[in-house]
Every structure is written in structure tokens, then in C-alpha cells.
Amino acid sequence: MRIISSKDNKDYYDGLTSSKDTLIYDRVFSTECYLEASEQCRELIRNKALGIFKRTYFQVGSSHWDQIELRFIVLMFCGKFYPLFLLESLSNGGKIYDKIYSTIDEVKSDILSYGHKTTISHYENAYFTQIEKFISNVPKFIKDINITCESPIVVISGYEYRGTEIVLSYERNHNNDLYICKNVNLKELNFQKVLGNYQAFQEIEMYISTYLVKDKMPINPISDKIKVASHGFDVKSSFRKDPK
């Protein structure tokens, strides 16, 4: 397999190739609004399972405050489900950092740190409960999204993920639409910590060749003349040709 991607959007596995040189993965990033199963989509966003969690924490006895915006997205990689949390952290002293998490426990740990507390609040717990429900019962249309979109890499979010700056580049979603982003850059999502470059490449190659390749070559029956000639017979005389 060979991978084609733009110069400014190279991913961490792009430089690899395999013996299946006729298989080409043209990794073009695109975003579209998903209209099918729209009611399911809107419900996911209304209950904040794919929405934005925003919270400000004030440090007791100090004028210092921290504000976080946490966005939950779904990465469907070769038919497999990977939940991701994108965090933007701000303070009254300026921006702190952006961070990507792959588990709820990691997020909770940092929220406790920001809030300078030992327990998660009812409001925070309600948000995580919705996400846990979603993760435990992922809708079928999301499980099938790689085949539906004909792409081995799909990000699903409640805002328009643009793929250049992970946390900052999004549009507010006023219509509860679900956005489907194909062929996103996995390096920007720190996915190399989940799968190494060789494993990611191999899984993409196997998924494309198994599920996404459409053989459009016409299958024509072999003519009798070709069959005769292939066995060494002269088509006109029906006798074998003299050996040379």
C-alpha cells in the first residue's frame, strides 16, 4: 500500500509502504454534517455526550482561577472505537496548555487538580455519566461509520473539527448537528501512543483491502478459443502445434 497525503498534513505512518503497491490510500481530509440518523445525533449532543463541558474553578483564598473546556470526540479507526477528550485550560494568568486524554479517569484526575478538591461534583459527575452511558452502548451507525464514509479514519464530534489545531479550531454548534471528519491526522491526536507506526499502517492496509476496496474489473468468461490455445492446440486445425 502507498499513502498519498498533502505535504502539510503528513501523518506519523505515512512514510511506510508494503508489497501491495497497487493499493493506494489517498488521505484527503474532509468534514461533513451527518444527516442520517439525525435524531440520534441530536440526542447525543443534547445530553452532552458529544457536547462541550465548560467549568471555571476559583482557588480558595486567592484571586487565581482556572477555566477548562472539555470536548469529547469519537475516533473510529478501522472499525474500532476510541473515545478521546480534548482539554483547553485557561487561567487569569493566560493560557496554560491543551491536553488529550483517552480515559475518563485521566480527565477526572486533572479536574480534581484544577478544582483543588478531592471529589467530583454532582454537575461534573452527571457529564461523565452521560459519556459512560454512550461508551457502553455506542449506536450502530457510529460503529459502521468507517464503511459508510469509505474511510479507515473518522472522527465524530458535536462541533466542526477542522484538524489543524486540535482544541482551538472548532465552530460552535447551534443546531445539534453531528460532524463527521474523514482522514484526520492521527499524530495531532497523539494516536502514536496507542498504536505504533507499523501497527497503524498494517491495520489501515488490512481494513482498506478487506472492507473498502471495490473490485470494478468485469469478470468475463474465458472463450473456448483461448482455452484451446492455452493447452497448445492450433485453433484452426484442432491439432497440437509442432514443437520447435
Beta strands, then each sheet from edge to edge (+ up, - down):
strand 1: 2-4
strand 2: 24-26
strand 3: 30-34
strand 4: 52-58
strand 5: 65-77
strand 6: 80-91
strand 7: 94-101
strand 8: 153-157
strand 9: 178-182
sheet 1: 1+ 2+
sheet 2: 3+ 9- 8+ 5- 4+
sheet 3: 3+ 9- 8+ 5- 6+ 7-
end
